[in-house]
Amino acid sequence: MSGAQPGRAPARGPFGGPMGRGAAPIEKARSFGPSARRLLGTLRSERAGLIAVVLFGILSVGLTVLGPKLLGDATNIVFAGFISLQFPAGTSEQQVVDSLVAAGQQEQADMISAMSFTPGAGVDFGALGAILLMVLTVYVLGSMFAWLQARLLNGIVQRAMHRLRMQVEHKVHRLPLRTFDRMQRGELLSRVTNDVDNIGQSMQQTVSQVVTSLLTVVGVMVMMFVISPLLALIALVTIPLTIGITVLVARRSQSLFAAQWKNTGILNARVEETFSGHAVVKVFGRQKAVEADFRAENEELYRASFGAQFVSGIIMPSMMFIGNLVYVAIAVVGGLQVAGGMLSIGAVQAFIQYSRQFTQPLSQLGSMANLLQSGVASAERVFEFLDEEEETPDDDAAPTLPPDAGRLAFEDVSFRYVADTPLIHGLSLVAESGGTVAIVGPTGAGKTTLVNLVMRFYDVDAGRITLEAASGDAVDIRRMSRADLRRRTGMVLQDTWLFAGTIRENIAYGRPDATEEEILAAARAAYVDRFVHALPEGYDTVLDDDATNLSAGERQLVTIARAFLADPRLLILDEATSSVDTRTELLIQRAMSRLRADRTSFVIAHRLSTIRDADLILVMEAGAIVEQGTHETLLRAGGAYRRLYDAQFEAAPDAGAGVDAVEEAALAAAPTEADRP
C-alpha cells in the first residue's frame, strides 16, 4: 500500500492506539441464553447421533444405578448370615424376635424383624456369589455403554466444530476488506483458533456430563423413593440449593469469562504484531515500551482469567459442603430407621451410596457452569464474527465480457472510507486498452484507493467504473462477478505475500494448472532463475511462513513471476520494484514492458524514473487528479508533477545546504491546505 488512507480506521500499531493501554474496558457478554441456544443449534444436523447418545446414557446410568441396590442386597445376605449363627438351628424367625422382646431387647428385635434369615444357617454363599456376579455384569455393561456414548459424542462434537471452522473459513472470503482494516490479525486468529477450540472442548465435556448427570439424578431419585420416601425428601433439599448457588455464581462469572477470551485475543494480537515487527522494535529501541504494553495486557488477562476461574471454582466446594450436610442427615435418620426396624442395613447402605451418586452429578452440573460460561463466551465472539456484514453478493445473471476487454473508465467517481470524511470526489479518467497509466502523488493522496476500487475491494459511493471490450460493449464492474473481474487482473504489491511452500508452488499460485515449462518461463522473465539455482533445492526450496530464507528483493521477484504466469488482461503494479536493486530494477522494467504489452496497466510509483514511458501519468493530491499527461508534457507544465520530480532529482547546491534543498523541494511538492477540497 502507498500509505495510510485518509479517513480509514486507525492502524493499530505496536506502541499505542486502540490496542495500547488505553483500550476500552471489556463489556459483559451480550446474551447467554441466545448464544447457548445458537451453539446447541450447531448440533442440529446430528439429531440421530444425539438420540443414540441419550439412549446409551440411559442404558449406562440405568445399569450403574442398579449397582448400590444389588450391593445392599449382598450386605443383607452377609448380615443375615452372621445374625443367624447367633441363634440355634431349628428355631423360627418369629421365635427369635419373641425371645429378644421377652429379654427386653426391643431395638434388636425391631431390627431383626426387618430381616429375612434362617437361624443357624450361616451366610448363603450361593446367593451372595450370584448377586456379586450380577453386580460385576451390571458395572461392566454400564461402563461399556458409557464408553460407546463418549465415543459417539466425540465424533458429533468434532464434526460440529469442523462445520463451524468451515463456516468461519467461508465467512472470511465473503467479508469486505474494510472488516479486516478494523480487525487486528492476531484478534482474528484468536477467534478462529483459540475460541473455536475452546468451544469444542467445552461442548465435549459439558454435553456428555449434562446428559449423564441429569439421567443419574433422575435414576437415583427413583431408587431413593423406592427405598425410603423420607430419606429421599431429605436428599431433594440439595436441588434448590444447588440451583441457587449456580445461578448466583454463573451470573458473576459470565462477564469474567467474556473478558478472559477478549483479553486473550488482545494479547495474541500484541504478540503477533510485535514478533512480526521484531526488527523494527529493535532498531528503534522500543523493547521496554513493548514489554510494558505486554505486561499491562498480560496483567489484564491474568486478572480476568483469575477472576473467572476463582468465581466459577466456588461452585464445587459449595456443592460438596451441601452434599456432606445431606450425607450426615441421611446417616442419622437412616440409622434411626434401621434401629426402628423400618429399614434394613443393606437398604441404608444402598441409600447412602445413592445419596453420594445424587449429590455428585449435582456438583458436576454446578462445576460445569464455568466450562459452559467459557464456551458460550467464546461462541459469542465466533458468532459475532460470523454475523459481520458481508460483501454484496454478485448477480446470478452477471454479464460476461470477451477476453479482450481492457478499456477502463472512471466516470465521476466518488468514494470515502468513513462516511463523514470525503476522499475521492468527482474523479473521471480513461485507461485505454493496452495502455499504461501511472499514478503518482504524495502519501495518502488516494493512489492505492484507486486500485482498490478497480479490484472491487471497495465499491464506489457514486459514479461508476466501466470495463469496455474492443466491440464497444461496456459494463459497470459492479455488475460483473468479482471472480470474473479479478480473474482478468494481476497484481504485484509493495508488500510481498508468499506462503509456506516451494518456490515453484508460490509462482504457480495464480495458475495451479500451469505446466513446468510455463512456470520456468515466468521465472526467467522475472529473473527468479538468476538466484534460484544458488538455493539448496532450487525451485523445490521450501519457504517458511514469512519467506525469511529469501531476501526482500528475491521475494518481490517471485511475486512478479507469479504475475507473469497469471497472464492477466489488467495489470496493477503497486511499487512493484521498490525492494530490488537498481540493476535488477532496470532488467525488471524491460520485462514489465513486455508484460504490459497489449494489457491495460496501472502503475503506482514513488520513483518517477520508473514511469517515464507511461502512456498517461496521473498526479493525485487529496483524492483528486490535479494533473495528467505524459512525462514530458507534465515536466514542461511546471506544476505538481514538476515539483515531485525536482524533489527527487534536483541536485543540492552544496554539501552543507543539500538536506535543506531537498526538504524545501519536498515541501513544495506536497499539497497545501489551499490545494485540498
KERO-326152 format. One line per 4 residues: number of its first residue (from 1); their letters; for each residue x, y, z of C-alpha. Coordinates in nm, 3 decimals. Layout:
# KERO-326152
NUM) a) X:Y:Z; ...
This chain:
# KERO-326152
1) msga) 0.000:0.000:0.000; 0.117:0.351:-0.060; 0.050:0.472:0.290; -0.221:0.544:0.535
5) qpgr) -0.552:0.626:0.377; -0.729:0.940:0.490; -1.044:0.862:0.675; -0.968:0.497:0.727
9) apar) -0.983:0.320:1.058; -0.667:0.397:1.252; -0.385:0.148:1.228; -0.324:-0.042:1.546
13) gpfg) 0.047:-0.009:1.589; 0.264:-0.187:1.841; 0.312:0.112:2.068; -0.030:0.262:2.124
17) gpmg) -0.366:0.324:1.966; -0.672:0.112:2.018; -0.463:-0.187:2.120; -0.249:0.002:2.373
21) rgaa) -0.304:0.057:2.738; -0.584:0.299:2.667; -0.807:0.023:2.528; -1.176:0.040:2.612
25) piek) -1.295:-0.170:2.908; -1.427:-0.516:2.838; -1.804:-0.536:2.833; -2.018:-0.814:2.969
29) arsf) -2.117:-1.095:2.733; -2.422:-0.978:2.548; -2.667:-1.262:2.599; -2.601:-1.605:2.745
33) gpsa) -2.934:-1.767:2.654; -2.950:-1.690:2.279; -2.580:-1.769:2.235; -2.615:-2.101:2.417
37) rrll) -2.918:-2.195:2.207; -2.734:-2.100:1.889; -2.437:-2.307:1.999; -2.660:-2.610:2.056
41) gtlr) -2.809:-2.538:1.714; -2.476:-2.636:1.560; -2.563:-2.994:1.662; -2.900:-2.987:1.487
45) sera) -2.780:-3.200:1.195; -2.664:-3.468:1.440; -3.010:-3.550:1.579; -2.979:-3.924:1.516
49) glia) -2.641:-3.939:1.686; -2.765:-3.735:1.982; -3.061:-3.971:2.025; -2.815:-4.261:2.032
53) vvlf) -2.603:-4.071:2.288; -2.908:-4.030:2.512; -3.004:-4.397:2.464; -2.655:-4.517:2.557
57) gils) -2.664:-4.279:2.852; -2.994:-4.424:2.975; -2.857:-4.778:2.950; -2.529:-4.686:3.120
61) vglt) -2.692:-4.489:3.401; -2.972:-4.742:3.447; -2.725:-5.026:3.494; -2.496:-4.821:3.715
65) vlgp) -2.788:-4.716:3.937; -2.877:-5.082:3.997; -2.536:-5.146:4.149; -2.590:-5.000:4.501
69) kllg) -2.926:-5.177:4.534; -2.767:-5.512:4.449; -2.474:-5.443:4.683; -2.726:-5.360:4.956
73) datn) -2.889:-5.699:4.899; -2.544:-5.862:4.926; -2.487:-5.680:5.255; -2.821:-5.806:5.386
77) ivfa) -2.724:-6.165:5.298; -2.391:-6.136:5.485; -2.550:-5.963:5.785; -2.841:-6.209:5.796
81) gfis) -2.596:-6.500:5.784; -2.393:-6.353:6.070; -2.710:-6.298:6.278; -2.837:-6.650:6.205
85) lqfp) -2.526:-6.800:6.364; -2.619:-6.630:6.692; -2.930:-6.847:6.731; -2.974:-7.226:6.741
89) agts) -3.084:-7.410:6.428; -3.442:-7.529:6.415; -3.596:-7.216:6.561; -3.805:-6.981:6.353
93) eqqv) -3.753:-6.607:6.288; -4.061:-6.521:6.496; -3.934:-6.725:6.789; -3.606:-6.533:6.778
97) vdsl) -3.787:-6.199:6.774; -4.017:-6.305:7.061; -3.720:-6.418:7.268; -3.547:-6.080:7.220
101) vaag) -3.866:-5.893:7.318; -3.901:-6.110:7.625; -3.539:-6.035:7.718; -3.611:-5.659:7.693
105) qqeq) -3.407:-5.607:7.379; -3.678:-5.430:7.182; -3.443:-5.240:6.946; -3.260:-5.558:6.841
109) admi) -3.595:-5.729:6.796; -3.720:-5.447:6.572; -3.403:-5.457:6.364; -3.407:-5.835:6.318
113) sams) -3.777:-5.834:6.236; -3.695:-5.635:5.919; -3.457:-5.911:5.805; -3.508:-6.248:5.641
117) ftpg) -3.279:-6.525:5.779; -3.273:-6.887:5.886; -3.137:-6.936:6.240; -2.817:-7.141:6.243
121) agvd) -2.785:-7.149:5.861; -2.494:-6.901:5.832; -2.410:-6.699:5.516; -2.574:-6.819:5.193
125) fgal) -2.261:-6.804:4.975; -2.450:-6.931:4.669; -2.694:-6.639:4.676; -2.409:-6.399:4.764
129) gail) -2.199:-6.517:4.468; -2.492:-6.483:4.229; -2.555:-6.124:4.341; -2.186:-6.030:4.319
133) lmvl) -2.167:-6.177:3.968; -2.474:-5.974:3.875; -2.309:-5.660:4.017; -1.997:-5.725:3.810
137) tvyv) -2.206:-5.776:3.496; -2.406:-5.459:3.563; -2.095:-5.243:3.610; -1.913:-5.390:3.306
141) lgsm) -2.214:-5.333:3.080; -2.266:-4.985:3.226; -1.903:-4.894:3.154; -1.928:-5.033:2.801
145) fawl) -2.235:-4.821:2.722; -2.064:-4.516:2.878; -1.763:-4.572:2.650; -1.988:-4.603:2.346
149) qarl) -2.166:-4.283:2.448; -1.837:-4.093:2.487; -1.700:-4.218:2.156; -2.017:-4.129:1.967
153) lngi) -2.039:-3.788:2.130; -1.676:-3.714:2.047; -1.750:-3.768:1.679; -2.061:-3.549:1.696
157) vqra) -1.878:-3.257:1.862; -1.574:-3.277:1.636; -1.792:-3.280:1.324; -1.980:-2.979:1.460
161) mhrl) -1.650:-2.794:1.517; -1.536:-2.894:1.169; -1.851:-2.737:1.025; -1.801:-2.428:1.242
165) rmqv) -1.444:-2.387:1.119; -1.565:-2.424:0.762; -1.827:-2.156:0.825; -1.556:-1.924:0.955
169) ehkv) -1.335:-2.003:0.654; -1.615:-1.932:0.407; -1.705:-1.618:0.601; -1.353:-1.483:0.568
173) hrlp) -1.382:-1.494:0.189; -1.720:-1.320:0.190; -1.620:-1.027:0.407; -1.533:-0.688:0.262
177) lrtf) -1.182:-0.553:0.302; -1.300:-0.288:0.549; -1.367:-0.561:0.805; -1.001:-0.662:0.805
181) drmq) -0.894:-0.297:0.812; -1.050:-0.256:1.156; -0.975:-0.602:1.298; -0.627:-0.699:1.403
185) rgel) -0.486:-1.014:1.251; -0.398:-1.160:1.592; -0.752:-1.095:1.716; -0.897:-1.267:1.410
189) lsrv) -0.664:-1.565:1.451; -0.762:-1.592:1.816; -1.129:-1.614:1.723; -1.087:-1.881:1.457
193) tndv) -0.839:-2.093:1.658; -0.846:-2.040:2.035; -1.216:-1.964:2.059; -1.326:-2.247:1.830
197) dnig) -1.100:-2.491:2.017; -1.243:-2.372:2.348; -1.597:-2.422:2.217; -1.510:-2.777:2.114
201) qsmq) -1.353:-2.862:2.449; -1.642:-2.709:2.641; -1.904:-2.896:2.439; -1.707:-3.219:2.458
205) qtvs) -1.707:-3.207:2.837; -2.040:-3.044:2.913; -2.276:-3.223:2.674; -2.170:-3.570:2.789
209) qvvt) -2.171:-3.477:3.157; -2.502:-3.291:3.136; -2.673:-3.591:2.976; -2.516:-3.838:3.219
213) sllt) -2.569:-3.619:3.525; -2.935:-3.548:3.451; -3.007:-3.913:3.385; -2.821:-4.011:3.701
217) vvgv) -3.018:-3.762:3.910; -3.348:-3.899:3.774; -3.246:-4.265:3.811; -3.106:-4.225:4.161
221) mvmm) -3.410:-4.025:4.272; -3.640:-4.306:4.160; -3.435:-4.566:4.350; -3.422:-4.348:4.663
225) fvis) -3.800:-4.310:4.668; -3.833:-4.685:4.624; -3.609:-4.745:4.928; -3.728:-4.465:5.159
229) plla) -3.950:-4.168:5.067; -3.847:-3.986:5.388; -3.475:-4.007:5.314; -3.544:-3.916:4.950
233) lial) -3.715:-3.593:5.056; -3.412:-3.505:5.270; -3.185:-3.558:4.968; -3.407:-3.338:4.749
237) vtip) -3.312:-3.036:4.961; -2.985:-3.021:4.764; -3.160:-2.935:4.435; -3.285:-2.581:4.513
241) ltig) -2.962:-2.505:4.700; -2.755:-2.621:4.402; -2.961:-2.421:4.155; -2.943:-2.107:4.368
245) itvl) -2.566:-2.119:4.413; -2.507:-2.200:4.046; -2.722:-1.911:3.925; -2.552:-1.664:4.158
249) varr) -2.201:-1.772:4.058; -2.280:-1.801:3.686; -2.423:-1.450:3.681; -2.093:-1.316:3.812
253) sqsl) -1.859:-1.538:3.609; -2.031:-1.473:3.274; -1.874:-1.131:3.226; -1.540:-1.254:3.360
257) faaq) -1.517:-1.533:3.103; -1.609:-1.290:2.825; -1.329:-1.064:2.947; -1.088:-1.358:2.964
261) wknt) -1.130:-1.455:2.598; -1.144:-1.094:2.483; -0.812:-1.028:2.655; -0.672:-1.349:2.508
265) giln) -0.744:-1.210:2.161; -0.587:-0.875:2.251; -0.272:-1.041:2.384; -0.245:-1.265:2.078
269) arve) -0.272:-0.960:1.856; 0.002:-0.789:2.056; 0.235:-1.087:2.030; 0.166:-1.135:1.658
273) etfs) 0.228:-0.773:1.561; 0.535:-0.738:1.787; 0.701:-1.056:1.665; 0.630:-0.976:1.300
277) ghav) 0.788:-0.632:1.355; 1.064:-0.754:1.584; 1.341:-0.597:1.377; 1.167:-0.258:1.383
281) vkvf) 1.124:-0.282:1.761; 1.498:-0.349:1.798; 1.606:-0.074:1.558; 1.406:0.197:1.733
285) grqk) 1.490:0.072:2.082; 1.128:0.019:2.182; 1.180:-0.308:2.369; 1.092:-0.153:2.704
289) avea) 0.779:0.012:2.565; 0.669:-0.317:2.405; 0.742:-0.505:2.726; 0.542:-0.250:2.925
293) dfra) 0.244:-0.283:2.691; 0.273:-0.662:2.703; 0.288:-0.662:3.083; -0.017:-0.439:3.105
297) enee) -0.223:-0.657:2.870; -0.092:-0.977:3.027; -0.194:-0.839:3.366; -0.545:-0.770:3.233
301) lyra) -0.566:-1.127:3.105; -0.439:-1.260:3.437; -0.698:-1.064:3.633; -0.984:-1.171:3.406
305) sfga) -0.872:-1.537:3.400; -0.809:-1.550:3.774; -1.145:-1.390:3.847; -1.332:-1.621:3.609
309) qfvs) -1.170:-1.938:3.741; -1.189:-1.832:4.107; -1.555:-1.732:4.097; -1.660:-2.039:3.898
313) giim) -1.443:-2.257:4.124; -1.661:-2.166:4.421; -1.935:-2.393:4.288; -1.770:-2.731:4.352
317) psmm) -1.671:-2.668:4.718; -2.019:-2.529:4.784; -2.179:-2.837:4.635; -1.950:-3.065:4.837
321) fign) -2.041:-2.880:5.157; -2.414:-2.919:5.088; -2.361:-3.282:4.995; -2.180:-3.354:5.321
325) lvyv) -2.458:-3.192:5.525; -2.716:-3.409:5.346; -2.492:-3.713:5.394; -2.486:-3.656:5.770
329) aiav) -2.863:-3.606:5.781; -2.926:-3.927:5.584; -2.684:-4.125:5.805; -2.857:-4.008:6.124
333) vggl) -3.215:-4.056:6.004; -3.127:-4.382:5.829; -2.965:-4.518:6.144; -3.278:-4.435:6.343
337) qvag) -3.493:-4.613:6.084; -3.271:-4.923:6.098; -3.292:-4.921:6.476; -3.671:-4.893:6.449
341) gmls) -3.691:-5.185:6.205; -3.825:-4.968:5.922; -3.520:-5.025:5.702; -3.258:-5.295:5.665
345) igav) -2.887:-5.223:5.697; -2.841:-5.306:5.329; -3.112:-5.057:5.234; -2.942:-4.780:5.434
349) qafi) -2.606:-4.870:5.283; -2.758:-4.852:4.934; -2.927:-4.523:5.016; -2.602:-4.367:5.140
353) qysr) -2.437:-4.472:4.813; -2.732:-4.325:4.623; -2.701:-4.001:4.820; -2.341:-3.974:4.700
357) qftq) -2.447:-4.056:4.347; -2.719:-3.795:4.378; -2.502:-3.508:4.505; -2.210:-3.587:4.275
361) plsq) -2.395:-3.517:3.946; -2.548:-3.207:4.103; -2.196:-3.092:4.191; -2.082:-3.176:3.839
365) lgsm) -2.369:-2.977:3.690; -2.269:-2.683:3.907; -1.899:-2.708:3.827; -1.975:-2.737:3.456
369) anll) -2.123:-2.389:3.473; -1.771:-2.246:3.442; -1.698:-2.459:3.135; -2.032:-2.362:2.988
373) qsgv) -1.974:-1.994:3.059; -1.630:-2.011:2.899; -1.759:-2.194:2.594; -2.053:-1.957:2.543
377) asae) -1.822:-1.655:2.583; -1.603:-1.795:2.302; -1.912:-1.880:2.098; -2.033:-1.520:2.122
381) rvfe) -1.701:-1.400:1.977; -1.717:-1.650:1.692; -2.084:-1.577:1.621; -2.008:-1.205:1.627
385) flde) -1.755:-1.267:1.350; -1.999:-1.487:1.157; -2.260:-1.210:1.180; -2.032:-0.947:1.025
389) eeet) -2.185:-0.773:0.726; -2.080:-0.947:0.407; -1.999:-0.816:0.064; -2.297:-0.755:-0.160
393) pddd) -2.339:-1.086:-0.344; -2.278:-1.096:-0.717; -2.573:-1.101:-0.951; -2.650:-1.451:-1.077
397) aapt) -2.703:-1.300:-1.422; -2.377:-1.102:-1.415; -2.271:-1.003:-1.768; -1.955:-1.152:-1.913
401) lppd) -1.724:-0.958:-2.143; -1.493:-1.112:-2.403; -1.130:-1.174:-2.302; -1.007:-0.867:-2.494
405) agrl) -1.195:-0.624:-2.264; -0.932:-0.383:-2.139; -1.051:-0.021:-2.162; -1.122:0.106:-1.811
409) afed) -1.310:0.430:-1.748; -1.381:0.618:-1.424; -1.694:0.829:-1.463; -1.749:1.096:-1.195
413) vsfr) -1.640:0.854:-0.917; -1.672:0.949:-0.551; -1.562:0.739:-0.256; -1.491:0.765:0.115
417) yvad) -1.375:0.513:0.374; -1.556:0.692:0.656; -1.900:0.843:0.599; -1.812:1.198:0.706
421) tpli) -1.458:1.207:0.558; -1.454:1.254:0.178; -1.154:1.107:-0.004; -1.224:1.091:-0.380
425) hgls) -1.484:1.320:-0.533; -1.596:1.353:-0.895; -1.296:1.169:-1.042; -1.302:1.085:-1.415
429) lvae) -1.030:0.923:-1.624; -0.987:0.674:-1.906; -0.725:0.397:-1.926; -0.712:0.284:-2.287
433) sggt) -0.681:-0.082:-2.369; -0.317:-0.182:-2.386; -0.204:0.146:-2.231; -0.007:0.215:-1.917
437) vaiv) -0.144:0.456:-1.660; 0.098:0.570:-1.390; -0.036:0.714:-1.066; 0.189:0.940:-0.859
441) gptg) 0.142:1.172:-0.567; 0.227:1.217:-0.201; 0.148:0.951:0.056; -0.223:0.944:0.138
445) agkt) -0.327:1.109:-0.189; -0.555:0.815:-0.281; -0.333:0.623:-0.524; -0.388:0.280:-0.370
449) tlvn) -0.754:0.362:-0.312; -0.790:0.395:-0.688; -0.652:0.044:-0.730; -0.880:-0.089:-0.454
453) lvmr) -1.178:0.044:-0.649; -1.059:-0.121:-0.971; -1.026:-0.455:-0.790; -1.363:-0.405:-0.618
457) fydv) -1.205:-0.443:-0.277; -1.434:-0.146:-0.216; -1.730:-0.028:-0.426; -1.768:0.335:-0.528
461) dagr) -2.018:0.555:-0.342; -2.118:0.747:-0.656; -2.041:0.735:-1.028; -1.922:0.418:-1.193
465) itle) -1.618:0.232:-1.328; -1.670:0.056:-1.662; -1.474:-0.210:-1.844; -1.508:-0.197:-2.223
469) aasg) -1.433:-0.458:-2.489; -1.296:-0.391:-2.839; -1.651:-0.426:-2.974; -1.756:-0.121:-2.773
473) davd) -1.962:-0.314:-2.516; -1.905:-0.163:-2.171; -2.017:-0.295:-1.833; -2.016:-0.134:-1.490
477) irrm) -1.772:-0.350:-1.292; -2.024:-0.360:-1.004; -2.247:-0.569:-1.229; -1.965:-0.814:-1.305
481) srad) -1.891:-1.101:-1.071; -1.589:-1.033:-0.854; -1.436:-1.364:-0.960; -1.464:-1.269:-1.329
485) lrrr) -1.316:-0.923:-1.271; -1.026:-1.048:-1.060; -0.959:-1.336:-1.297; -0.874:-1.075:-1.558
489) tgmv) -0.645:-0.887:-1.317; -0.291:-0.943:-1.198; -0.146:-0.757:-0.902; 0.204:-0.707:-0.762
493) lqdt) 0.213:-0.522:-0.432; 0.491:-0.347:-0.250; 0.430:-0.577:0.048; 0.503:-0.925:-0.080
497) wlfa) 0.294:-1.223:0.024; 0.438:-1.572:-0.002; 0.308:-1.881:0.172; 0.482:-2.178:0.331
501) gtir) 0.557:-2.392:0.026; 0.811:-2.435:-0.250; 0.917:-2.152:-0.478; 0.755:-2.342:-0.766
505) enia) 0.422:-2.358:-0.579; 0.438:-1.987:-0.496; 0.493:-1.892:-0.859; 0.211:-2.121:-0.972
509) ygrp) -0.032:-1.985:-0.711; -0.229:-1.785:-0.968; -0.239:-2.074:-1.217; -0.225:-2.411:-1.041
513) date) -0.268:-2.590:-1.375; 0.040:-2.427:-1.532; 0.296:-2.658:-1.689; 0.655:-2.683:-1.575
517) eeil) 0.770:-2.504:-1.890; 0.532:-2.213:-1.826; 0.649:-2.180:-1.465; 1.014:-2.176:-1.569
521) aaar) 0.944:-1.925:-1.846; 0.775:-1.690:-1.597; 1.066:-1.735:-1.356; 1.318:-1.647:-1.626
525) aayv) 1.115:-1.345:-1.736; 1.111:-1.212:-1.377; 1.480:-1.303:-1.322; 1.395:-1.550:-1.048
529) drfv) 1.606:-1.800:-1.239; 1.913:-1.587:-1.167; 1.917:-1.667:-0.794; 1.709:-1.980:-0.752
533) halp) 1.986:-2.218:-0.859; 2.201:-2.096:-0.570; 1.940:-2.230:-0.325; 1.978:-2.580:-0.180
537) egyd) 1.678:-2.734:-0.356; 1.635:-2.490:-0.645; 1.269:-2.441:-0.730; 1.181:-2.705:-0.470
541) tvld) 1.324:-2.493:-0.187; 1.056:-2.469:0.081; 0.986:-2.118:0.208; 0.886:-2.063:0.570
545) ddat) 0.574:-1.872:0.670; 0.731:-1.529:0.611; 0.975:-1.644:0.339; 1.263:-1.519:0.552
549) nlsa) 1.501:-1.755:0.371; 1.478:-1.514:0.074; 1.584:-1.152:0.067; 1.323:-0.877:0.025
553) gerq) 1.421:-0.830:-0.338; 1.407:-1.203:-0.411; 1.061:-1.225:-0.256; 0.948:-0.940:-0.482
557) lvti) 1.083:-1.118:-0.788; 0.885:-1.432:-0.703; 0.562:-1.228:-0.680; 0.641:-1.066:-1.015
561) araf) 0.695:-1.411:-1.168; 0.354:-1.507:-1.031; 0.201:-1.213:-1.220; 0.384:-1.315:-1.538
565) ladp) 0.241:-1.664:-1.513; -0.115:-1.542:-1.449; -0.109:-1.360:-1.788; -0.382:-1.108:-1.689
569) rlli) -0.560:-0.857:-1.910; -0.545:-0.586:-1.641; -0.219:-0.539:-1.455; -0.170:-0.347:-1.130
573) ldea) 0.181:-0.273:-1.004; 0.191:-0.105:-0.663; 0.555:-0.008:-0.610; 0.642:-0.348:-0.753
577) tssv) 1.016:-0.284:-0.785; 1.072:-0.098:-0.459; 1.261:-0.384:-0.295; 1.512:-0.465:-0.571
581) dtrt) 1.848:-0.315:-0.653; 1.894:-0.063:-0.934; 2.039:-0.307:-1.186; 1.766:-0.565:-1.126
585) elli) 1.507:-0.288:-1.142; 1.624:-0.195:-1.493; 1.601:-0.559:-1.601; 1.253:-0.591:-1.448
589) qram) 1.142:-0.270:-1.618; 1.229:-0.427:-1.951; 1.044:-0.742:-1.853; 0.749:-0.534:-1.736
593) srlr) 0.742:-0.358:-2.069; 0.698:-0.694:-2.236; 0.443:-0.798:-1.975; 0.242:-0.477:-2.021
597) adrt) 0.221:-0.522:-2.396; -0.146:-0.541:-2.503; -0.252:-0.510:-2.140; -0.409:-0.223:-1.950
601) sfvi) -0.166:-0.141:-1.671; -0.190:0.073:-1.359; 0.147:0.155:-1.207; 0.171:0.320:-0.865
605) ahrl) 0.518:0.464:-0.820; 0.709:0.699:-0.597; 1.029:0.672:-0.802; 0.938:0.874:-1.108
609) stir) 1.222:0.725:-1.310; 1.021:0.403:-1.337; 0.725:0.563:-1.518; 0.887:0.782:-1.784
613) dadl) 0.742:0.567:-2.063; 0.383:0.554:-1.927; 0.113:0.650:-2.179; -0.063:0.856:-1.914
617) ilvm) 0.059:0.988:-1.580; -0.196:1.094:-1.321; -0.087:1.323:-1.040; -0.314:1.286:-0.736
621) eaga) -0.344:1.510:-0.435; -0.605:1.472:-0.161; -0.809:1.224:-0.364; -0.829:1.435:-0.681
625) iveq) -0.638:1.426:-1.009; -0.463:1.764:-1.025; -0.262:1.689:-1.341; -0.247:1.432:-1.616
629) gthe) -0.036:1.384:-1.925; 0.292:1.230:-2.040; 0.624:1.268:-1.862; 0.748:1.539:-2.096
633) tllr) 0.429:1.746:-2.103; 0.395:1.739:-1.726; 0.754:1.850:-1.678; 0.702:2.139:-1.918
637) agga) 0.383:2.239:-1.736; 0.586:2.308:-1.422; 0.308:2.205:-1.184; 0.272:1.942:-0.914
641) yrrl) 0.450:1.672:-1.117; 0.746:1.902:-1.174; 0.769:1.967:-0.802; 0.769:1.594:-0.729
645) ydaq) 1.031:1.537:-0.998; 1.257:1.812:-0.869; 1.224:1.682:-0.514; 1.375:1.351:-0.631
649) feaa) 1.632:1.458:-0.888; 1.735:1.817:-0.823; 2.097:1.824:-0.702; 2.180:2.012:-0.386
653) pdag) 2.388:2.331:-0.447; 2.647:2.239:-0.183; 2.710:1.977:0.080; 2.601:2.194:0.368
657) agvd) 2.274:2.300:0.216; 2.192:1.968:0.049; 1.948:1.845:0.308; 1.766:2.176:0.326
661) avee) 1.734:2.193:-0.050; 1.580:1.850:-0.070; 1.342:1.927:0.219; 1.233:2.252:0.055
665) aala) 1.169:2.075:-0.272; 0.970:1.804:-0.093; 0.763:2.065:0.090; 0.699:2.245:-0.235
669) aapt) 0.577:1.920:-0.390; 0.341:1.845:-0.103; -0.019:1.970:-0.128; -0.106:2.278:0.073
673) eadr) -0.431:2.348:0.253; -0.534:2.568:-0.036; -0.492:2.272:-0.274; -0.728:2.048:-0.074
677) p) -1.103:2.041:-0.138
